[in-house]
């Protein structure tokens, strides 16, 4: 009986290895063909180019199968509306209203569609005609002229991905092989910003999703959410990869991605950062809290090249300003169940993360001067919208930090000591204090920043309120001298 069990176990092991090899080959095709703007066979690796040249895929890839040389492909994005795309098609290629609507619907559903098939010269001529310059100054819509054999291979690869995803749900052996394949490596794609040729497939997929279209993104996100992130061990591995490439993933999403976040690899942060055990391990081993805190600080307060000082970023632009909320949202996830700082090894990384949040709130309070005008100061403050955008963006993070400080005495002590050091020592290279600034710590522990020359006050003293909140606890306030402190 035991002998039969061993034989079955060995058989399952060999089967799992073979399935993993098959899945790895499918993922290799996907990364090389679907996660790059591949238009001709010259863009492929030598091995894959020979396969394409010697294989007839038209029988299984009938979606784009033609006897023509090329196709002009129009891609979906979340920037242009239906009306804008339809108007562009009517004006550029003389499409009827019905044709334009069919094209727009198909693009929105599938992620791309073929506008024209034929000789390369003919497709490129139409490519030159199609331009879109709307009233909103939106970017030009994505168009590519692609060889027909490349399109056929892309269609086959997409179907293989769908089949692989289905197969992963048919048993533990398939699921395990599926996860092993995603975490394996073995080739160096043409478009690659990574120096290590042993990078896992999942890393290439995370940092290259901006180069593929909606249908492929959807199936890949489904793979991650339904298979990879359900297993605790694999979830930890994915979380480490995500954290290592956090800056690249969000840089792509902020500046280069024309899709909503639900189709971006950045969207899995909620699955990762809401798991307390994962967050604690990432804070220990990867400096997660400090990394995101520093990136948030740098994003909202970049250094001005002319003055050399940090200034609040303009956040009212359509893009990427409205996407910057991802940073504070991720911090809010982390602080939803913050680890206890009773862990001595965790205290340093906790302080490093909190430091950047305090700095961000301090700079906002230091820059947020508005000239007082009775009842109508909003109308007289040109930066009001930008200031309020910042407040609304970080409000949830701010609230979570206060709640954490209320529960954890170590966090409260660190906030108090850091704020007092900044106010009393006035040591700040990036924001040298003005001689006419006056800060008062009154009997109720409220900081009141006043500009005595211009009569400026502060609409939202976030930094000061942190101090007030922390020191309001009787256990903490008893350790500090609460007498009035004032200086010029």
N, C-alpha and C positions, 0 to 999 in steps of 0.2 A: 504493500500500500504506500509506504513512504517512498519507495523507489519510483512508483508511477507519479507521485506528486513532484519529485525532483525532475523527472523527465518533462512533465508538463510545464514546470517553471522554466526550464531551459528552452523549451519550445517557444513559450511566450516571450522570453527574452530575445531570442533570435528574430521572432516575428516583429517585435517592437523596433529592433534595430533596422530591419528592412523597411518598415513603414516610415520610420524617421528619415531614412535616406530618400525615399520617394517624396515625402513632404518637403525635405530640404531642397530638392531639385525644383519643386513647384515654387517655393519661396525665392529661389535664385532667379527663376524666370520672372517672377513678379517684381522683384527689386530692380532687375535690369530693364524690363520692358514697360512696367506700369508706373514706376516711381522716377521717371526721367522723361524729358521731352524727346523721346526717340522718334525720329522721322524717317531715317533710312537705315539700311543694313550696315552702312559704314559706322554707325553709332554703336554697334553691338560688339561684344567680345568676339575673338576669332572663332572660338568653339561654337558659340551660338549662331554666328553668321553662317557657318557651314551647314548647320542644321536647317536654318531657314532656306538656304539656297537649294537644299536637296530634299525638301519636304513639301508635299502638296497638302495644304491645310484648308483648302476651299470647301471641302465636303463637310467639315465640322464647324466652320466659321462663316456660315452663310449670312450673318448680319452685315458684314462689310465685304463679302466676297464679290468681286467683279473681275472683268477681264481688262480693266483699265490699269493704268500705271500708278495713279495716285488718287487721293481723296483730300478735299479741303474740310477739315474738322473744326467745328465751332464748339467751344467749351462753356459750360455753365459757371456762373459765379453768383455770389450773394450781394453784388454791388449794383448790377443793372436790373431794372424792373422788367416785367413782361412787356409793358408798353414801349420801353426804350429799345429792347431787343427787336420787337416787331417793327418799330419804326426804322431801325437801322437796316433790317432785311428788305423792307419795302423801298427804301431810298437807294440802297447800294446794289441789290441784285434784282430789283423790280419784282419782288415776290408779291403775290396777292395777299389781301388781308387774311384769307383762310389759310394759305400756305405759311405765312409768317406766324400765325397762331399755333399751327401744328408743330412747326419747328421749335418755337419757344417752349411749348408744353413738353415735347420730347427731351429737349435739353435739360429742363428742370427736373424731369423724372430720372433720366439715365445719366446725366452729367455731361453728355456731349452728343453731337449728331453730325452727319455728313451733309455738307451743303452742296458739294459738287464732286463728281468723279470724272476722270479723264486724264489726258496727258498732263505732265507736271507743269508745262508752260501755261496751259489753260487754267489750271488750279491757282498758279501763282499770280496770274492776271486778275482773277477774282479776288484773291487775297489782297492785292494792292488797292482794289476798289473799296473793300469793306473797311470803313473807318467810322468811329463813333465819337463825336465831340459834343456831349450834351451840355445843357445849361449848368449842370452841377459840376462840370469839369471832372467827370468821372474818368478813370483810366480806360484805355482801349480794351475791348473785349478780346479774349484769348482765341487765336486762330493758329492752326498748324497744317502744313501740307505734308501728308504722311504717305509713304509707300504702301500699296495695297497688301503686300505680303506681311508687312509689319502690323498692319491693322488686324489681319487674320490671326496672327500669332498672339496679339494682345487679347483678342476675343477668346481664344482658346485658353490663355492663361487665366483670364477672369473666371471662366467656367470651372477651371481646375481649382481655383481658390474657393469657389462656392461649394464644390464637391468635397474638398478637404474640410471645410468648416462643418458640413453635414456629417461627414464621417467621424469627426472628433466627438460627436455626441452619441455615437453608436456603441460605446464601450470604453472601459478604463484603459485598455491597451492602446486604443486609437487616441484617446485624450492625452495619455502620457507621451506617445510618440509625437503628437501635435505640439505639445509644449516643448519637448526636447528639440524639435526642429526649429522653432522660433528662437530658442536660446542658443542655437548652434551657429557656427560661422564657417567660412571657408572660401570666400572670394572677395575680390576688390572691385566694386562697381565703378563705372566710368565717372559718374557724378558723385564724388565722395569728399567730404570735408574732414574725414577721420584718417589719421595716420596709421592706425593699427589695422592690418588686413585680417585679423582674427575677430573683428567686431561682429557681434551677434546680428542675425537678420532683424530682430525686433528693434535694434538701435537704428539701423538704416531706415526702417519703416517709420519710426518716430520722427526722425530729423528730416525726412524727405517727403512727407505727406503733401507738402505744398506743390509738388510736381505732378500729382495725379488728380483724378477727377472724382466726382461725388460717389458714383457707384462703387469704385474701388475703396474709397475711404470708408464707406458704410460697412462693407464686408470685413474690412480689417478691424474696425472698431468693434464689430460684433464678435470677431475672433478673440479680441483682447478681453472684452467684458464677460463673455459667456464661458470662456475656457481658461485663459491664462490667469485671470484675477480671482477665480473661484477657489483655487488651491493656495493655501497659506504660504507654502514654500516658494511657489512660482510668483505669487504676488509680491513677496519680499524681493525676489530677483528683479522683477519688472520695476518695482519701486526704486531700487538702487540705480538701475539704468536711467530711469526717468529723472532722478535727482542729479545724476552725473551730467546729464545733457539738458538740464532745466533751462539754462540761459539760451541755448540754441533753439530749443523747441518754442520758447515764448518769443524769441527774437523773430523767428519765422512767422509766428502767428500775428504778432503786432504789425510787422512791416511788409510781409510778402504774401500773406494768405488772403485770398479773395473769397473764402468760405466762412460760414459761421462756426463758432467753437464746437458745436456738436459733431462736426466733421473733422475736427483737429485732434491730434494726439494729445494736445494740452488738456483736453476735456477729462482725461482719466485721473486728473489730480484729485477730484472729489472721492474717487474710489480708494486712492492711496492715502491721502492726508486725513481722512476721517477714521482711520484704523489706529487706535492708540498704540498697540504694540509695534506697528510699522513706523509710526512717527517717532517713538522713543528710540528705536534702533537707528533711524536715519539721523536723528539729532546727535546721537553718540558717534556714529561711524562716518557720516558724510557732512556734518555741520549744517544740516538742513535749515534750521531756524535762522542762523546767521546769514546763510547764503541768500535766502529769500528776503530777509530783512534788509540786507545791504543792497540788493537789486531794487527793492521798493524805494529805498532812500535815494539811490542814484537816478531812478526813473523820474520821480516827482521833483527832485531838486538837482538837476544836472548843473555842471560848472559852466558858467558863461565864458566863452573863449575870450571875449574882450575885457571883461572886468576881472576874470579869474575867481569870481565868487559864485556861490550856488544861488540859483533863482528858481522859483516855482515854475514848473513847465506849463505851457499853454495846453490845457486839457479839453478845450471846447471844440477842437477839430473833430470831424467825423471819424477819422482814423489816423493814427492808432490810439488817440486819446481815450476814446470810450472803451478800449480793450484793456487799458492799464488797470482796470478794477480787478483783473485776474490775480495780480500780486496780493493785494489786501484780502481778497476772497480766500486765497490759499492759506494765508496766515490765519485767517479766521477759522478755517478748517482745523489747522494745527492747534490753535488755542481753544478749540471747543472742548477737548479733553486733554489739557496740558499735563505732561508728566510732573509728578511731585519733585520739587527740588531738594527733597530730603536725600536724594541720591547725590552723594558728593561728586561723583564723576560727571553728573549732569549739570551741576551748578555753573560751571564755566561756560558751557555752550548756551545755557539759558541766558546768562548775562550778555554774551556776545550778540544774541538775537535781539534782546530787549534794548540794548544800547542803540541800535540803528533805528528802532521805532521811536525811541525818545528823541533822538537827533532829528528825525523827520518832523515830529510835532513841535520841537523847539524852533526849527527853522521856519515852520509855517507861522508860529506865533510871532517870531521876530520880524517876518516880512509882511504880516497881515495888518498893516496900519491903514485905517480909513479916516478921512477927515470928518469930524463930527458935524452933522447938520440935522437940526431938529426934525424928526419924523420922516425926512426924505433923503437920508444919507445913501440909500440904495441907488437912487437915480443919479447921484453925484459920484458914484464909485465905479470907474470904468472896468475894474477887474473883478467886480462882484460875482459875475457868473463863473469865472474861473475858480475863484476862491470857494464858492459854494460847491462846485463840481468836486474839488478836492475833499471837502468836508464829507459830502455824501459818499465818496468813493472809499474813504477810510473809516467811516463811522462804525461799521460792524467790528473792524479790527480794534479800534479804540475801545469799544465797549468790552470786548473780550479781554483786553489787557487789564482794564480796571477790575473785571470780575476775577481774573487770575490773581492780581495783587491783593484783592480782598481775602482770597482763600489761602494764599501762600505768603507767610510773613517774610520769607527770604526775598521774594520778588518785590514786595512792598518796600522793604529796607533798601534794596538796590535802586529802586526808582527814586526814593527820597534822597539818598546820598548822591546820586548822579545829578539830579536836578539842583540840589543845593550847591554842589561843586561848580556847576555851570553858572549859576546866578551870582554866587559870592566871589568866585575867583575870576569870572569873566574871561576865561581862557578860550578863545575861539579864533583860529587862524583864518577860517573861511568867512566869518562874519565878525570882524572887529567891532566892538561896541562903540556906539556914538557917545560923545562926551555929555550930551544933553539927555541921554536916556536915564530914566529913574525907575527903579523897581522896588516895590514895597511889599514886605511880608507882614501883613497886619495881624491883629490878635485872633482873627478867625482863620488864619493860615491861607489867606487868599493872596496870590500874587497879583499886583496891579501894575502892568507895564504902561508907562505914560511918556509920551514925547512932549516935553514941556514947551518946545518951540512951535510945533505945528498943531498942537492940541489933538494929536492922534490917539485913538484908543483902539482896542482890539475886539473884533466882533465875536471871536471864538477862541478863548484862551485854553486850548486843548492841553498844552504842556503844563500850565499852571493847575489845571483841574486834576491832572494825574497826581500832583503833589498833594493837593487838598484832599483828594479821595484816600490816598494812602495814609496820610497822617491823621485822618479823622478817627482811626481806630484807637481806643484808649490804651491798648497794649503797646502800640507803636509810639503814639504821641508822648507817652510818659518818658521815653528815652531821648526825646529831643527838647531843646530849649525853645519854648514857644513865645519868647518875648519878641517885641516888634523889631524888625531888622530893616533898615533903610540905608541907601547909599546913593551917591551921585556918580 
